[in-house]
Amino acid sequence: MDEATARDVLAAAGLPSGEARLLALGENAVFAAGDLVVKVGRDAELLERARRELDIALWLAEAGVSAVRAAEPEPALVEGHPVTVWHRLPDPVREAEPRDLAELLRVVHALPSPSFPLPPRELLGGVERWLRLAGDAIDPADAAYLRERRDGFAAAAAALTPRLTPGPIHGDALPRNVYVGPDGPVLVDLETFSVDLREHDLVVMALSRDRYGLPGAAYDGFVSAYGWDVREWEGCSVLRGARETASCAWVAQHAPSNPKALAEFERRVASLRDGDESVRWYSF
């Protein structure tokens, strides 16, 4: 889905497509439109996930968690695309830091499961779909390699013994999913909320330190605010490997239309094949 297609969906939904400002383009196109934020999903397969995200937003509001609030209680399916509408947050006062994320995770990790079912964190569940979207743009041998990695890490993850009590997690715990407004940090992008190992949320930042250039001091601040370093856990390398596999496949879906995405995909796969954990990855 490109920006033009997403704007057509906005117009069909009766929203001000011409005045909307694109904020992000990935599995969702995210637009700011007046005092609203509108998310347009890539295809109808994401409708159920959009519906669950709205349920999660209501649950977090009732629990008093500082998180983004929905403006409409149900998603719409417009021209085959799920559309959700959210209250726009006030302008940020500063960039979110890892310790802001850690403080919100501590609150989320203290919650009991909601009254409605949350899925397990299917970290590797999107790999096949992303590789399918990549199509012939990527080397078939690379796609086969990632499928093999996916299967191996899925089996290894299923056998892990957690250090923390499993329960609700954010699922994509990065500072980019925290918004620091006048009233403090707010959690956004709730679509990957799950019930699973709490360690999933912590491995993300460990990988950011090792692969994406997060400074050591920033990671230490995250650990200090949360109260535990997931790298002390023997299962850390398994969840890290699973997330690296998923991250490679996620970039692959953009390869058909973006040469930079293809180059980043090839860089990541080569580093995995070589077992070189020192190769820097770049956010995309």
Residue, then its C-alpha position, 0 to 999 in steps of 0.5 A: m500500500d502506498e500513500a496515494t492508495a491510503r489517501d483514497v481510502l481516507a476519502a472513501a471513509g469521509l475523512p479529510s484526505g487532502e489535509a491529512r499529514l502522513l506520519a508513518l507508512g508501514e503495515n499501516a499508513v498513519f495520518a494526522a487529520g485535525d485533532l484526530v489520527v487515522k490508521v489505514g491498514r495494508d489489507a483486510e487481513l489486519l481487520e481483526r488486529a485493528r479491532r483488538e487494538l481498540d479493545i486494548a485501548l479501552w482496557l488500558a484506559e480503564a486500568g489508568v495506564s497512560a496510553v493513546r485513546a481511541a476516538e471511535p470504538e470499532p474499526a471500519l473496513v473501507e475498500g478492503h482496508p481496516v481504518t481506526v480513528w484515534h485522539r491526536l496527542p498534544d505536541p511532544v515536549r521532548e523525544a522519548e528516552p529508553r527510561d520512559l519506555a521502561e517506566l511504562l513497561r513496569v506498569v503494563h507488566a504489573l497488569p493482570s490479563p484483560s477480560f477478553p483474550l489476548p493472543p500469544r506474541e506471534l513474533l514470527g507469525g508475520v514472516e511468511r506474509w512479509l516474504r510473500l509480499a517481497g515476492d521476486a524482489i528478494d533472493p529465493a535462497d534468502a527467503a528459504y534461509l529465513r523460513e528455516r530460521r523461523d522454524g528453528f527459533a519458534a521451536a526454541a522459544a516454545a521451550l524457554t523457561p521465563r524468569l518473569t511471570p508471563g502476562p500482558i506485554h506491549g510486544d513492540a517495546l521501543p521508544r518510538n512507541v512512546y510519546v512524551g507530552p505535557d502530562g508525561p510519557v504515553l504508550v502508543d501503537l497497541e496492535t502487538f499487545s499480547v499475553d506472553l513472556r514479559e522478556h519479549d518486551l525487554v529483549v527489544m532494547a537489548l537488540s537495539r543496543d547490539r544492532y541499532g546503535l543505542p548508546g550503552a548509557a541509554y540502555d543502562g538507563f532503561v535497565s535501571a528504570y525497569g529494574w532488571d537486565v534481560r541479558e542475565w537470562e539464559g533465554c535472551s539469545v533465543l528471543r533475540g534471534a527470533r526478533e532478528t529473523a522477524s525484523c529481516a522479513w519485515v524489511a523484505q516486504h518493502a523491497p519491491s518498491n524501495p531499493k534502500a529496503l532491499a539493500e538493508f534486507e540483504r545487509r541483515v541477512a548476510s550478517l545472520r548467515d555470517g553469524d556476525e553480531s557486530v554488523r550495524w542494522y539501520s532502522f527502516 
